[in-house]
Amino acid sequence: MNTGIDGTSRLNGARAKSDARWVGPAKLVIVTQHEFTAAGIEALLLAGGHRVLARCTCWDDLLLSLTSNRPDTLLLNLARREAAGLISRLRADHRSMSIILMLDERDAITAASLLELDVEGILLGAACASSLLQCVESVSHGRRWVDPDLLRHLALAERTAQIASRLTRREADIANLISRGLHNKQIARELHVSEGTVKMHLHHIYEKLHLRSRTELALSVTVRAEDDLISGQRYASPAKASS
């Protein structure tokens, strides 16, 4: 299994269940443990012209809703590990139903873990409203959809890991904070060290990575990660295929 960013981007490839004609508003059931979050998601979906049949917080409620409402799409706002077990149980009896998973950025997300999920749509829980609606509409038309911000998140994490493998743990921490735009004083405060120590570590980082400045260090992470993202999206550009 390809676990790189190209492998993750492959999730963006189409797996058509129907043709591209408008198939009407999606009929969804929302599953989340947070009622306030569910209410916000429902309001957004309704404003986008879709139907929310139920909001569920436990397995029993979900089973009852699936039987009585027969949704075409299930939207899960759960931690990845919890969602993985639920998806596995659902697929056994509800194979034709589409599933969209909203992930928490604090979750341990990797390309490999996403490829293991049997879902039609994946996006970050902090995604903007337009991303959620675009995801729902794409899935409604039988296409898979992955949040571009999630791909970017994975690309940055992958690139940072590559750099970190050549550095000590402390140097990797500093390189990561540099890529996030922090100054030496802020880094020193974050890591509870002196500014002099930060400068010393930066000198070693520049030597190991053959760089000359903090700007080059930040760019070596972000620019190459963006290149990986663009390459991955190009590799998985939407070839529509019949199921």
N, C-alpha and C positions, 0 to 999 in steps of 0.2 A: 504493500500500500504506500502511495506517495504521501509523505507527511509534510511536504514543504508548502509554500504559499501557492504554487501552481496546483497542488493537489486540493487545497482548500478552495481555490477559485473554480475548480471543476464543478463545485456545487452550483455555480451560477449557470451552468449549461441547462438547456431546456429539456424537460421530460414531459412532453405534451400529453395531456389526457383528452384534449378536445381541440378544435381548431381555434383560431384567434378571434372569432366573433364574440361580441359581448354576451356574456351568459347571465346577466342580471346581477343584483346585489348578492354579496356573500352572506350566508347564514352561519353565524358563528356562536360558539360557546367559549367563554373566557374562563380560564382556570388560573387562579392565583390565591395566595394566602393573605393578600392585603386588599381589603375591601375598598379602601380609598383609591388604590391603584386601579382596581377593576372598574370603578365608577368613571375614572378619567379615561381609560381605554374605551369603555362603552360609549361615552359621550363623543369621543373622536370618531369612532366607527360609524355611529349614527349620523354625524355631521357629514361623513363621507358617502352616505347613501346606502350603507350596509345594515344588516339586521343582526342584533344581538339577541339570541334566544334565551340565554341563561348565563349567570355568573356562578361558578362553583369554587368551593374552598376545600372540598374533601372528595375522596374516591367514591363514596356512596352517592353523593349528590351528582357527581359526574356520570356515573353509570345510569342513574335515573334520567338525567337530562339527555343522554345519548339515545335512550330508548324512547322517550316521549317527544323529544324535539327533532331528532334526526338532523343534526347540523351537517353542512358540507365541509366546514373548517373548524378546527380546534385551535385556539390561541393560548399557549402556555406561557405564563410569566413565573418561571420557577428556576431554581438553581440547576445547573447542568446535570449533576448526579441524580438529583431527585427526578428531573424531567426524563432522563434516560430510562429509568426503571418504569415510569408511567407510560412512556412511548412504546416500550417493548410489550407491555400488557395490552395496550390499546390496539396495536397492529395485529394481534392475534385474531381479533373479532371485527375490527373496523378498518380493514385494509384500504378501502376506497376513500376514506376520509382524509382530507389534507390537514397537515399539522404545521403550525407556525410556532417557533420557539423564540421567546424574548429572553436574552441572557443578561446577567448582571456583569458589569465590567470587572467587578472584584472576583468573579468566578475564575477558576483556573482554566483558561481557554487556550487550547492548542489546535493546530490544524488537524492533527490526528483525532482528537476528541470530537471535532465537528464532523469529520468524515464518518465517524461511527454512528452518528445520529440519523435516524431514518425519518427525516422531516422534509417538507417542501419549502419552508421559509425560515431563515434565521436572521435575527437582528438584535442589536444591543437594546437593553431596557431603557437606556437614555437616548434612544434614537429620536429624531425629530418627527413631528406629526406627518409630514409628507412622506417620509421613509416608511412609516407603518402602513399608510394607505397604499403606497406603491407596492409594498410587499403583498398586502391582501389582494389587490387587484391582479397582480402577476400570478399569484397562486390560484386565484379564481379562474384564470385562463389556462391553467394546466402547466404553468412554468415554475421552475424553481427560482428562488430569489435569496441572495445573501447581501446583507448590509455592507455597502462599500466602506463605511467607517470600521466595521469589524475586520474586514480584510486589511485595512490600513493598520489597525491595532495589532494584528497578527504579524504583518510585515515588519513593523517597528520592533516588536518583541523578538522576532527571529533575527533581525539584524543586530539588535543589542546583544543577543545571546552569542552570536558569532564573534562580536568584539570582545565580550566578556571572557570568552574562552582563552584569549591571549593575555588577559590581565589578572592581577590578583583580585581578591574579593573587594577590597577597599577601592582599588583603582576602577573596578567595574561599577561600583556604587557612584563614584565621582563622575565617570563618563556618562552614566545614565542621567544624573542630575544636570550635567552640562547640556545634554541633549534636550532637557526640559526647560532650558533657558535660565537656570539659576546662576547667580554670581558667586564668586569665591566666599564672600562673607555669609551668604545664605547657605551655601554648601557646608561651611564650617559649623554653622549653627545646627543644621539638619543632622550632621554626623557627629556632633559634639567633639570637634577637634579644632585646632587653631588654623588660621588662614595660612600660616606658614606651612603647615602639614599638607593642606590642600594644594598649595603651589608645588610642593615637592612631588606629590603624587601626579600632578598634571605633567610635570617635567618627564617623569617616567613613562606616562601614557603616550606623550608625544613621541618619545624615542621608540617605544615598542610598535606603534602604529604608523611611524614615519610621517607624522603630522607636524605642523608648525604653530597652530593656534587653536583656541577653544572653538572658533568659528568652523575651522576645518573638521574638528572632532564632531561637532553637532551635525554638520552637513554629511559627514561620512555615515552617520546613522540614518538621518531622515531622507536624504536624497536617494541613497541606495535602496532604502526600504520602499520609497515611492516607485523606483524603477522596478523592483520586484512586484509591486502591486499592479503596475501597468502591464508588465509582461504576463502576469497571471491572468488578468482580465482579458488580454488579447488572446491568450491560449484557450480560454474558455468562452470565447465569444459565441453568442447565442445561436448555435445550430439547433434548430427545432427538429425533434424526432418524435415519431409516433410511439406510443407506449406499446 
